[in-house]
Amino acid sequence: MKAAMVHRQTIVPAARLRGIIEVPGDKSISHRAVLLNALAAGTAEISHFLAGADCLSTIACMQALGVSITQHGEHVRVVGHGLRGLHEAGDILDCGNSGTTLRLLAGILTGQIGRFSVLTGDGSLRSRPQRRIVEPLRALGAQIDGRDNGDRAPLAIRGAQLNEAAYTLPIASAQVKSALLLAALSSGVAITLDGRTDGRDHTERMLIAMGVPLTNDGGTIRLEPPGADLQPLSLRVPGDPSSATFWWVAAAIHPDAELTTTGVGLNPSRSGALDTLRMMGADLEIRNQRLEGSEPVADVTVRSSQLRGVVIEGAIIPRLIDELPVLAVAAACAAGDTLIRDAQELRAKETDRITTVTDGLQALGVEVEPTADGMGISGGRRMHGVPLSSHGDHRLAMAWAIAGLVAEGYTSIDDAAAVDVSYPGFWETITRITADN
C-alpha cells in the first residue's frame, strides 16, 4: 500500500496475501454488551471490545445517562445500577454515525418513565429513516417524535409506561427487534414478537444469559418482565464476522493468497457471508470451533479460489446484509453472473448501498445493473483501478480496498478514515498481509 494522507488511501495490486489476522471485536455485540450491562445491577468486565467510533458513541451516551463506564483500549468496565438506574441526560445524546446506538437506545429510553431525552447524530445518521422503529414503539405507547413525523433524527422521547403487546415484524431487522425487546424490558412489560424475527439474535442470547425470561418458539419470541435485576455479564467479544469477510473475500479472489482469521463469531444469524462464499466455491476451512460465552466462534482460513456466480436472495439476506458490498466485489471476480435481490434494506444503511456499490463497481469496469432491491453483476472481467469515494461509509471504504488488491493499476479511496467506525486497524492490516514474507 502506497503511503498516503489520512483521508485518502491508495491501493496497488498485491503480489501475494499471507497472514493470521485477529479481527476487531464484533460491533453488534460490543454495543449490546455496554447497553445491557448498563441496565444490570453490578459490574461487568468486557474484553476485546471494538473501540471504533460507533461503539464509543454508545459508551458516551450511556455515560451521559449516568452510567459509570471506564474504557482502556479493548477493555471496558460497566457498573450498572439496574433497569431504573438511568438518569435524565443534561444535554442532547449524540449517537455520531451509529444507527445501532440510536435505535437500541431509543427502545431503552421509551420505557424510562418521566425522563426526557433527545437523540441525534451526524449528518448521515440524521438523514436515515427511523420510522421503522418509531412506529412500532408508538404502538407500545411510546411518546416519541422527530423530524418528518418521527422518520428522521433528532428524536425526542418522553419515557412512559408502555403496554404489554404483540407485534408482527414486517422486515427482518435486528435493530427493530432489539428496540422493541429493550423497550418492554425497560418498562417492565411483556412482549410477543412474531413475523420476521430471523435477524441476528445477539440481544436475545445476551438477555437470556443475564437472567431475563425470554423464549423463542418456532420464531415467536416472548419476553416476560424479569422478577429481579439483570445479572451483569462479563464476556470476551468474539471477532466480528462482518470485518472478517473482507479478508475472506480478499483471499478468495486473489491468485496467490492464504489468510486465517482467528476467534471469529460464527453465530448462525451472522454466518450468511461464509455460507455464500462456500456456495460460490471458495476454498475455506473452519477449525477450532468452540463457544465463548453464549456465542460460537472459530478460526477460518481462506485460500485462492475459483469463484462462480450465484443467486443471493431470501432468508440468507438478513444474515449477510452488512457484508453485501464486499460480496459484490467477490461476484465481480467470479465466473458467470450473480444476482442479489430481496436486499432493499441496503438503501437504509450509511449510504444507499445499492446505488453507491453499483456506481463504484461500474467505475472499476464491472458490468452491473442496480435493481429496486439489489443488483445484477456480470463477473469475470478484470477490474481497473480508479479514484473512488467511500461516501463516508466504512463498508464501502474497505470493499474498495479489497477490490484494489486485484485491480490493474492504482485504486485510490477518498474519505478512507471512515473505516474507523468499525475497523480502526484496517489499513495497518492491509500493509501487513501484502508485505513480502
N, C-alpha and C positions, 0 to 999 in steps of 0.2 A: 504494500500500500504506500502510495506516494505521500510524503509529508504535506500537510495542508493546514489551513486555518481551522479554527474551532468549528465554524458554522458550515464549512464545505469539506467534504472528503472526496478524494479521487482514488478510484479502484482500478488496478490493472489486472489483466488475466494472470492467474497463478499457475506456476508450472506443476505444483502438486499441493495437496492438502493433507496434513497429518496432525494429529493431536488428540489429547484427552482433555475434555472440557467439563468443568463443573459450572453449569448454567446458574443464573441467579435463582433465588427462591421464587416460588410460584406467586405471581401478583395477586391472583384471586384469593389465595389462602392467606397471604400476608395481610391484605385488607381485613379479612374476616377475623383473623387472629387478634387484631387490635380492637376492632369494633365489638366483638362478642366478649372478649375478656374485660373490656371497659364496663360491660353490664354485669359481670360476675362479682362475687364478693371474695376478694383476696388477691394474691399476687401471682402473676403468670410470667414465665421466662420464655421468650421466643427467640430461637436461633435460626440462622440462615434466612433472616428476614430480607425481603427485597427493599433495599434503601434507594429506590427510584423515586422520581418526583411524585408520581401518583400516590404511592403508599405513604410518602412523607406528608402529603396533603391530608390523608386520613389521620395521621398522628396529630398534626397541627389542629385539626378540627376538634378532635376528642380532648386535647389539652385545653382548648378554648372553652369546652363544656365542663371543665373542672376535673378531668381525669388525670391522675399522676402517671406520666409516661416518660421513661428515660430511654434514649436510643444512642447506642455507640456502634456505628457501622451496621453489621448484620445481627446485632443483639439488641433486643428490646425487652424492657420490663414494664408491665402494665399492672397498676394497682387499682382494681375495680372496687366500686362502692355500691354495687347492686343495681337492680333494674330501675330503682327510683333515685339513684345517686347522681344523675347528671344535673349540672347547674344550668341556669339560663346564661347564654354567652353574652358578653358585654359588647360584642360587635358582630358584624356580618361574618358568616363562616365561609371562608374561601376554599373551594374544592379544587382550585387550579384547573388542570386538564382532565381530571378524573371523574368520569361518569359513574364508576362504581362507588366512589366516595359520596357523591351527591345522591344517588338513587337509594343506596342502602341506608345512608344517614337520614334521608327523608322518611324512610319507613320507621326508623327508631324514634325520630323526633315527633312524629304524629301522635304517638302514644304517651308522650311526656306531658301529662295533664297540666294545663295552665301555663306552660312555658312557651315563650315566643322565640322563633328562630328564623333567620334568613340565610338561605344557601345560594351562593353564586360561584362563578368560576371564571376562567379566561374566556377570550372571545370565541374560541372553538366550542367550549362547553356551553356557553350561553346560546349558541346557535343550534344546539342539538335538541331534538324533540323529547319532551318529558311527559307528554300526555299518557304515555304507556304505563307510567307509574302513578301519575296524579289521579287519573280516573278510577282505577281500582282502589286506591287509598281513600278517595272520596266515597266510594261505595261502602267502605267500612265505617264511615262517619268522620273521616279526617277533615280538618279545617286547613286547607292548603290552596294557595293561589300563586299566580305568577304572570309573566307577560303572555300575551296571546291566550288568555283564559287558562293559564297554568301549563301551557305547552313549552314555554321557554323560561329558563332561569333569568334573573333571580326568582327563587321560590320562597314565599312567606308562609310559615307554618305556625299555627297556634295549637299546641298539644291538647288533645281532647280524649275523653273516654270513648273508645271505639266499640263497635258492635261485634258480637260473635257473628261469623259469616261463613258462607260457602261461596267460592269464586271459581269460575272456569277460565283458565288461562288460554287466550286465543292464539298466542305465539309462544314458542319455546325460548324463554329468556330467563337466565339465572338471576339477573338483576331485578326483574319484576317479581319473580317468585320469592326471592330473598327479602325484598322490600315489604311484601305482604306478611311473610312469616315474622319478620322483626317488628313490624307494626303491632301485630297481635301479641307477640311476646312482651313488648314494651308496655302495652295497655293492659295486659293480664287477661286476655280473652282467648277463646278457642277459635281456630280457623280450619276450614277444609278446602283444599285446592285440588282441582282435577283439570282435565283438558291436557294442554301441552306442558306437562310437568317434567319433560325429559331433558331440560337443560342441566348444566353442571350442578352437582349436588354437594358442593363443599359446605354450604351453610347447614344443610340437613345433617351431614356427618358430624360437624362440629357441635351443633346443638345437642345431638344425642350424647356425644362424649361428655358434654357439660351437664348432663342430667335432665334435659328437657324431654318431657313425654311427647315424642314425635314418631309417627309411623308412616310407612309408605306401603299401601296395599294395592298392588297392581296399577300404580300410577296415581292413586288417590292419596294425597298427603294430608295427615291430620295432626295438628299441633294443639296440645292442651296446655293451659297455664301451669307452670311448674309450682309445686307445693312449697318450694324453698328457693333460696337464692341459687343462681347458676354457680357451678363449681368452676374455679379458674382452670384453664387448660394450658399447661406448658407443652411446647412442641418444637420440633425442628421442621421448618418449612421445606417440603420437597422441592426439587428443581422444577422450574416452570416448563411444561411441555411446549407451550407456545414459543418460548425462547429457543428450546432445543430444536424445534422444527426447522429453524433457519440453517442449522448445521447439518441436519439430516438431508435437507434438500441440497445443500452445497456439495455434500459428499456424493449424493446420488447422481447429480448432473455433471460432475467434474470427471474427466477421463483418468485421473490418477489421484485417487482420494481414499482415505480411511480415517474416519472421525468417530470418537467414542464420547458420548455424553453420560456422565455418571449421576446416580441418585435422582433420576427424573421421575416425577409423578406420573403414574400411568392409571389414574382414575378412569374407569370406563367411560365416564361422561366427558372426558377430555382426550381420549385416545384416537379420535377420528382422523387426525393427520397421519398418525402411524399406520392406521388401517388403510388409508388411501394410498400411501406410498407403497405399502405391501401389495395392494391391488394393481398399482402401476408397474410392479415388477422390481422394486428396489431390493438390493442385496443388503438385508439388515438382520441383525442378531440381537436378541434380548437376553441378558444374563443377570444373575444375582437378584432375582425378583424377591421382594420382601415387603413387609408392612412397617411403616414408620408412623406411629400414632394411629390415626384412622384411615390413612391413605396408602395405597400400594405404590411402590417405587421400584426402579430397576435401572440397570446400565444398558444403553442402547448403542450399538456400533453399526454404522452405515458405510458401505464401500461403493466405489464407482459402479454404476448400473446402466442397463439399457431400459429406459422407461418407455411405457406405452400410454397413449391417451385413454381416458376413462370418462364415465359419466359420474359426476358428483352431485347427488341430489337427495332429497327426502330426509329420512331420520338421521343421517350422518351429519347433516349441515350444522345443527347446534353443537355438535361435538368437535367442530373444527372451524367455527366461524372466524376466529381471530387469526387462524393460520392460512386462510384462503389467499391473501396477497402473495405469500411466498410459494404456496402450492400452484398458483397461476404461473409463477416462474418455472417451476418444475414441469408444468404442462407445456410451456413454450419449448422446452428442451426434449420433450417426449416425442416418440414416433406416433403420428396419427393425430386425431382430433380429441379434444377434451371439452365437455360441456358441463358448466356449473349452473345449476338452477335451484330454485327454492331458497335463494340466499338474499332476499330483499333486505334482510337485516343489515347487510353491508352498507346500505345507504344511510344508516343511522349511527355510524361509527365516527371516529375522529375526523374523517373526511367521508364523502360519498365514495366508498372504496370501489364500487363498480365503475364509476367514471374515472377516478384517479388511477386505478390499476390498468384499465384498458388504455387510457391515454399514455401511460408510461411504457407499456408493452409495445404499443404501436410505434412510439418514438424509438424503441430499441430494434424495430424492424420485424416485430412479430405480427402475424395476421390474427387479429382478434376483433370480435364484434360484441359490444355490450347488449344486454337484454334488460327487460324490466327487473328481473330477479337473478341476474348472474351474467354469464358471458360464455361465448364460444371461442376456443383457442385452437388454431391450427399449428401443431408443433413440428419440430424438426428443422426449422430454418435457423441458421446461425445468427445470434444477436450481435449488434454493433453498438459499441459504447457511445453514449451521448450525454450531454448535460441533462440531469433530471432533478426534480424537486420532491422533497418529502411532503410538502404542503403542511409541515408541522406534525405529521403523522409518523409515530415511531415505527409502526409496522412497515410502512412504505419505505422509510429510510433503510431499514435492514433488508427488505426484499430487493431493493435496487442494488444494494451492496453484493448480495449473493449473485444476482444476475451479472454484475460486473466481473465476478471471478471467472466467468466463462465467455464473456462477450469479447469481440475483437476490439482492440484499442482501449481508450480510456473512458471510464464512466465516472462522471462527477455528480455529486449529490449535494444540493443546496439544503440548508437548514438541517444538517446532519446531526446537530445536537439534540434533535427530537428523540434520539434513541435513549436519552437519559430517563425518559418516562418509565421504561421497563427494563432497560439493559445498559446500565452506565458503563460497563466494561466491554461493550461490543466491539469497538474499534481496536482496542488492545488485543482482543481475541483474534480478530481478523489478521492482525500483524503477526501474531504468534503462529497460527496454523499455516500461514503462507510462507514463513521463513524457511530458507534451505535447512534441511536437517538430515 
